[in-house]
């Protein structure tokens, strides 16, 4: 297991999410019964209760739902990253599915609600922390 602040890519509820990211693919659980996207991962669909959930690729497109600019790191490993913008992206496939992200390749001042964005995959690493993880980030659509 990686030391904080890297995500635990082996944690069963999100293992497939991180495996998808390592392949350069954004995957979200989808219910085989009713077709609902089920984020955050659960044991059964929140809409119909079906337990047949399959990790399914999505387009990686969405819009900015909200964001905040971090100018002071709350934990030491993030100090080298500030300032950065973090927030929620509403996915194109279902805008009620909102992924937490760090925004990349844009100035924080350029962010606005409804801004079209697309996923990119980058290595997430921190000075002084062993290991790295490929993670989805979002940037303004080009």
C-alpha positions in Angstrom: 0.0 0.0 0.0 1.3 3.5 -0.9 1.9 6.0 1.9 -0.4 9.0 2.2 -1.3 11.0 0.1 -1.4 8.5 -2.8 -4.6 6.6 -3.3 -4.8 3.0 -2.3 -5.2 1.5 -5.8 -5.8 -2.0 -4.3 -8.9 -1.0 -2.2 -11.6 -3.3 -3.6 -14.4 -0.6 -4.1 -12.1 1.5 -6.4 -9.5 -1.1 -7.7 -11.0 -1.2 -11.2 -11.2 2.6 -11.4 -7.4 2.8 -10.8 -6.7 -0.1 -13.1 -8.6 1.7 -15.8 -6.6 4.9 -15.2 -3.4 2.9 -15.5 -4.6 1.8 -18.9 -5.5 5.4 -19.8 -9.2 4.7 -19.6 -11.9 6.4 -17.4 -14.3 3.7 -16.1 -17.4 4.0 -14.0 -19.7 1.2 -12.6 -22.9 0.8 -14.6 -25.9 -1.2 -13.6 -26.7 -4.1 -15.9 -30.4 -4.0 -14.7 -31.4 -0.4 -15.4 -28.3 1.1 -17.0 -27.7 3.7 -14.3 -24.2 5.0 -13.7 -23.3 4.2 -10.1 -20.7 6.6 -8.7 -19.4 6.3 -6.0 -19.0 2.5 -6.2 -21.4 0.5 -4.1 -22.4 -3.2 -3.8 -25.7 -2.6 -5.6 -27.4 0.0 -7.9 -28.9 2.9 -5.9 -31.7 3.2 -8.4 -32.9 -0.4 -8.8 -30.9 -2.5 -6.3 -29.4 -4.8 -8.9 -26.0 -6.1 -7.8 -24.8 -6.6 -11.4 -22.5 -3.6 -11.8 -19.9 -3.6 -14.5 -17.0 -1.1 -14.8 -17.7 0.6 -18.1 -15.6 3.1 -20.1 -17.0 6.6 -20.4 -16.0 9.3 -22.9 -14.0 11.4 -20.4 -15.9 14.5 -21.4 -17.9 16.6 -19.0 -18.3 20.1 -17.5 -17.0 21.9 -14.5 -19.6 21.6 -11.7 -17.6 23.4 -9.0 -14.0 24.1 -8.1 -11.8 25.7 -5.5 -8.2 27.1 -5.7 -5.8 25.7 -3.2 -3.2 28.2 -2.3 -2.0 26.8 1.0 -1.2 23.1 1.4 -3.0 21.4 4.3 -0.5 18.6 4.3 3.2 18.9 3.6 3.4 16.6 0.5 1.0 19.0 -1.4 3.2 22.1 -0.8 5.0 21.6 -4.1 1.7 21.5 -6.0 0.2 24.9 -4.9 -1.5 26.8 -6.3 -3.8 24.2 -7.9 -7.5 23.9 -8.6 -9.5 21.0 -7.5 -13.2 20.4 -8.0 -16.1 18.3 -9.4 -16.6 17.4 -13.0 -20.1 16.4 -14.2 -19.7 13.6 -16.7 -21.3 13.9 -20.2 -22.9 10.4 -19.9 -24.8 11.4 -16.7 -24.3 14.9 -15.2 -25.3 13.5 -11.8 -22.1 11.5 -11.8 -19.5 14.0 -10.5 -15.9 13.1 -10.1 -13.4 14.8 -7.8 -10.4 16.0 -9.8 -7.5 18.2 -10.0 -7.7 20.5 -13.0 -4.6 20.6 -15.3 -3.4 22.7 -18.2 -5.3 25.8 -17.3 -5.1 28.8 -15.0 -7.5 28.6 -12.1 -8.9 31.9 -13.2 -10.1 30.3 -16.4 -12.4 27.9 -14.7 -16.1 28.5 -14.6 -19.3 26.5 -14.0 -20.2 24.7 -17.2 -16.8 24.9 -18.8 -16.3 21.8 -21.1 -13.5 19.6 -19.9 -11.8 16.3 -21.0 -9.9 13.7 -19.1 -6.2 13.3 -19.3 -4.1 10.8 -17.4 -1.0 11.8 -15.5 1.4 10.3 -13.1 0.5 11.6 -9.6 3.6 11.7 -7.4 4.9 13.8 -4.5 8.4 14.7 -3.3 9.5 12.6 -0.4 6.6 10.1 -0.9 7.5 6.6 -2.3 5.5 5.5 -5.3 3.3 7.1 -7.9 -0.1 6.5 -9.4 -1.6 7.2 -12.8 -4.6 9.4 -12.1 -7.3 11.1 -14.2 -7.1 14.9 -14.3 -9.3 17.2 -16.3 -8.4 20.0 -18.6 -10.5 22.4 -20.7 -11.6 20.7 -23.9 -9.3 21.6 -26.8 
